[in-house]
Amino acid sequence: MKRLILFLFLSIVAIPALCQKKSKAQSINPYYPDKEWIHKQPEETGVDSQKLKEAIDFAISHETKSPRNLEQNHYQTFGREPFGDAIGPMKDRGTPTGVIIKNGYIIAEWGEPLRPDMTHSVTKSFLSATVGLAFDRGLIKSISDTVYSYVAPIHLYSAIETGNKADRFGKPELLNLFDTPNNRTITWNDLLRQTSDWEGTLWGKPDWADRPSADPKEWLTRKRNAPGTVYEYNDTRVNVLALAALNVWRKPLPQVLKENIMDEINASATWRWYGYDNSWIVLDGAIVQSVSGGGHWGGGMIINAYDMARFGYLTLRNGKWKDKQLLSEQWLTWSTTPTPAQIGYGFMNYFLNPDKKYLPSAPATAFTHIGNGTNMIYVDRENDIVAVVRWIDNSSLDGFVNALLKSIK
């Protein structure tokens, strides 16, 4: 019955998304950039250049107060959690940076847009895209299917251990991600919406250790919520989705993303998607790294602002690039449909604005791909705008959007 209610909810809230008004630029043949992106003066696209400069100045003056040494920043924040040590690569960040796209053209840029930097949880949007590709190609038949039915026992890779084999007798050598009563009922939809309440430990990170409860007594004793009923932002479970998707594709997810998305949108050759030092498995006789869904413990996507803008523009255009539908309209509709347990969230990592509490100055239909730092890709179909803003203070996001939208004549 809960699954039926969820289906009906998704069906109802999806209808407005399908009926959204398109801007003039969307209703005619839109411009898509080649490898070289065309620049235009703001006034050529109906934007006041002085007010646009004020928005950019606002972003620059509201730089995050976190240190630019991201390893240091980690141990001041997430590194203080249980088992919070970094296990993936980290990179010092650059200066406040951004790119603004109007009607498909670059009308402003600042900082170091060519610099590849960690983009943290924006990585989750790239991860959900690889799951969407699997759905579009029939590798995943339904997002309502249980993930348990798709994932084989996983052979973890490690260098040859010293000592006696007998000392390890009886210890499992294969990982079963979904082999508990709760985990067997989790669907792809639950993982994509961060409502799975998956239980277990992956890559040395227990599910309860990520943003742990203030009451340590609950860490190991809390009663599990039925999948789909409670939203909880949790990177261990995001990494479970990444490993499950790797099992479905049977090849590295960065390769899947490159061949099917990034090459098609003419992204640069400088982006990289990393996992952890210990996130290696044996897959079909090859040693493969399972990537992470963010930089919570290091790793994730390291990418420049232009490539972030290209991905944001793909989602602005509903998964289409030139004459190709790279991600199905169905997948983009689901991605931007509110989660019943958290209406401000769609598929990871689409932050939605249906009640305008998230970004009061933005249209209710606007959404962002967001990550720690703060890294933001703002996507506004009503105004035909994509804005990449990097290293802005999280509390200043709406202030920037407010100033940006005031620049539109």
Secondary structure, DSSP 8 states (H G I E B T S, - for coil): -HHHHHHHHHHHHHHHHHT----HHHHS------SS--B--GGGGTB-HHHHHHHHHHHHHTB-SS-S-HHHHHHHTGGGSTT----S------S-EEEEEETTEEEEEES-TTS-EE-GGGHHHHHHHHHHHHHHTTSSS-TTSBGGGT---EEE------S-GGGGTTS--EE-TT-STTGGG-BHHHHHTT-----SEETTEEGGGSS--S-GGGTTT-----TTS-----HHHHHHHHHHHHHHHTS-HHHHHIIIIITTTT--S--EEEEEEEEEEEETTEEEEEE-SSSTTS-EEEE-HHHHHHHHHHHHTTTEETTEESS-HHHHHHHTS-BTTBTTB-STTEEE-TTSSS-TTS-TT-EEEEETTTEEEEEETTTTEEEEEESB-GGGHHHHHHHHHHTB-
